[in-house]
Each structure stands twice: as C-alpha cells, then as structure tokens.
Amino acid sequence: MLEDDTLEVNNIKDFVNTGNWKPLIDIGLLDRTLEWLEFCSDLRLLKLKKDALNAENKFSPKISFDIVGAESYTKSDFMQTLKFSKIESAKYFIYRRNSLTSKYF
C-alpha cells in the first residue's frame, strides 16, 4: 500500500504495466525523489519477473500483486493535525494507517 491517492496510484500502475514514464511525469517529478523513481522502476522489474515466472509455470494459482493507495489526506486534514500534540498526532497517524490498511487486508 502506498501513501498516495487513487489517481497517483493509477499512474504508477500504468508505468508498471507499460514502462512508459509519462504517467509518473504527470504526477509531478519535481515533488519526488530519486529513490521514489528507483522504487517505481523496481516495481516495474518485479512485474516483469512475475510475468516471466507465470509464463513458465503451467500451474495455478499464478503469482500476482496489486498496488493500492487509499490516502485522501487533504489540506484541511493537514491544518487539523497542526493543532495536535505529538502524542495526538502519532495516535491519529496510527489510527488512520490502520483503518486504511484494513480495507485491503
């Protein structure tokens, strides 16, 4: 699960499936790090290896993975968290992470 919203994750999925960097550029490369680009590249390599293994394997089930992002963090959320103490902020983050993760697992 990525800390991105659905639109950004769909662009990452598009890159992983096609190898076309344009969807990642559309997200806004200026806001990203080199490590993030390497991470996306590693996801692409993982997908290609998975496809190769599945092509060799005539059995089921096939290997699969999905990229999901459930973040919906807004400017208003950010402004709200500025008022929190360190402990309240940590609790909010943990609760939010757990609730988003539980949707998928």
C-alpha positions in Angstrom: 0.0 0.0 0.0 1.3 3.4 -1.0 0.8 6.7 0.7 -0.8 8.1 -2.4 -4.3 8.7 -3.6 -6.1 6.6 -6.2 -5.1 8.9 -9.1 -1.4 8.8 -8.3 -1.5 5.0 -7.8 -3.3 4.5 -11.2 -0.4 6.5 -12.8 2.1 4.3 -11.1 0.2 1.2 -12.2 0.2 2.5 -15.7 4.0 2.9 -15.6 4.5 -0.6 -14.0 2.3 -2.2 -16.8 3.7 -0.3 -19.8 7.2 1.0 -18.8 6.1 4.4 -20.1 7.5 7.2 -17.8 4.9 9.8 -18.9 2.3 8.8 -16.2 5.0 9.4 -13.5 5.9 12.7 -15.0 2.2 13.6 -15.0 2.2 13.1 -11.2 4.9 15.7 -10.9 8.5 14.6 -10.8 9.6 17.8 -9.1 7.9 16.6 -5.9 9.6 13.2 -6.0 13.0 11.9 -5.0 15.4 9.8 -7.0 14.7 6.9 -4.5 11.0 7.2 -5.4 11.8 6.8 -9.1 14.0 3.8 -8.3 11.2 2.3 -6.3 8.8 2.7 -9.3 11.4 1.1 -11.5 11.8 -1.8 -9.1 8.1 -2.3 -9.1 8.3 -2.5 -12.9 11.1 -5.1 -12.7 9.1 -7.1 -10.2 6.1 -7.1 -12.5 8.3 -8.3 -15.4 9.8 -11.1 -13.3 6.3 -12.1 -12.1 5.1 -12.3 -15.7 8.1 -14.4 -16.7 7.5 -16.8 -13.9 3.8 -17.1 -14.6 4.6 -17.8 -18.3 6.9 -20.6 -17.3 4.5 -22.0 -14.7 1.7 -24.0 -16.2 0.0 -24.4 -12.9 -2.4 -22.4 -10.8 -2.6 -20.2 -8.9 -0.4 -17.7 -10.7 1.7 -15.1 -8.8 0.0 -11.7 -8.6 0.3 -8.4 -6.8 -1.5 -5.2 -6.8 -0.6 -1.6 -5.9 -3.1 0.2 -3.9 -3.3 3.7 -2.4 -6.0 4.8 -0.2 -4.8 8.2 1.0 -7.2 11.0 0.9 -5.2 13.5 3.0 -6.5 17.0 2.4 -5.3 20.4 3.2 -8.0 20.6 5.9 -6.7 17.3 7.4 -3.2 18.9 7.5 -4.5 22.0 9.2 -6.3 19.9 11.8 -3.2 17.9 12.6 -1.2 21.1 13.2 -3.3 21.6 16.4 -2.4 18.1 17.8 0.2 17.4 20.4 3.0 15.0 19.4 1.1 12.1 21.0 -2.2 13.0 19.5 -0.6 13.3 16.1 1.0 9.9 16.4 -2.3 8.3 17.5 -4.1 10.0 14.6 -1.5 8.7 12.1 -1.6 5.2 13.6 -5.4 5.1 13.6 -5.5 6.4 10.0 -2.9 4.0 8.7 -4.6 1.0 10.4 -8.1 2.0 9.1 -6.8 2.4 5.5 -4.8 -0.8 5.6 -7.7 -2.8 7.0 -9.7 -2.0 3.9 -7.3 -4.1 1.8 -6.1 -6.9 4.1 
